[in-house]
Amino acid sequence: MFWKWIERENEETGEKEQIPFHRYYKVIDIIKQAEGLESKRKTAAFEHDPIDSAQKILDCKGIC
């Protein structure tokens, strides 16, 4: 989902007004949602020091 405020001039009053602009996109994971496909992306493993609170959110996967 994408949204932002757009500023435009009201044709009747000449005043500037802000209106919300919203777009909705459907996104799929083609590798997980289609059969017979393999990823050609190469991902390199790397060492990192995760932030504990952020890692808890990722581990929870939105069901906590």
C-alpha positions as CSV (number, residue, x, y, z in Angstrom):
1,M,0.0,0.0,0.0
2,F,1.2,3.5,-0.9
3,W,-0.3,6.8,0.1
4,K,0.7,10.4,0.3
5,W,-0.9,13.9,0.4
6,I,-1.4,15.7,-2.9
7,E,-1.8,19.5,-2.8
8,R,-4.1,21.0,-5.4
9,E,-6.0,24.2,-6.0
10,N,-9.8,24.2,-5.5
11,E,-11.3,25.4,-8.8
12,E,-14.2,27.1,-7.1
13,T,-12.5,28.9,-4.2
14,G,-8.9,29.1,-5.5
15,E,-7.7,27.8,-2.1
16,K,-5.1,25.1,-1.9
17,E,-6.3,21.9,-0.4
18,Q,-4.7,18.6,0.4
19,I,-6.3,15.3,-0.7
20,P,-5.1,11.8,0.1
21,F,-3.6,9.8,-2.7
22,H,-3.8,6.0,-2.2
23,R,-2.5,3.1,-4.3
24,Y,-2.8,-0.6,-3.6
25,Y,-0.5,-3.2,-5.0
26,K,-0.8,-7.0,-4.9
27,V,2.6,-8.6,-4.3
28,I,3.4,-12.3,-4.5
29,D,6.4,-14.4,-3.8
30,I,6.7,-16.2,-7.1
31,I,9.2,-18.8,-5.7
32,K,6.9,-19.8,-2.8
33,Q,3.6,-19.4,-4.7
34,A,4.4,-21.2,-8.0
35,E,5.4,-24.7,-8.6
36,G,8.4,-25.8,-10.6
37,L,10.4,-22.6,-10.3
38,E,13.8,-22.1,-8.7
39,S,15.4,-18.9,-7.6
40,K,18.4,-17.8,-9.6
41,R,19.3,-15.2,-7.0
42,K,22.4,-15.9,-5.0
43,T,22.3,-14.9,-1.4
44,A,25.5,-14.7,0.6
45,A,25.5,-15.5,4.2
46,F,26.8,-12.8,6.4
47,E,27.5,-12.2,10.0
48,H,25.5,-9.5,11.8
49,D,24.5,-8.3,15.2
50,P,20.7,-8.0,15.2
51,I,18.8,-5.5,17.3
52,D,17.0,-7.6,20.0
53,S,13.7,-5.8,19.8
54,A,13.7,-6.0,15.9
55,Q,14.6,-9.7,16.0
56,K,11.7,-10.4,18.3
57,I,9.3,-8.8,15.8
58,L,10.7,-10.9,13.0
59,D,10.5,-14.1,15.0
60,C,6.9,-13.3,15.9
61,K,5.9,-12.9,12.2
62,G,2.9,-10.7,13.2
63,I,1.0,-13.3,15.3
64,C,2.1,-12.2,18.8
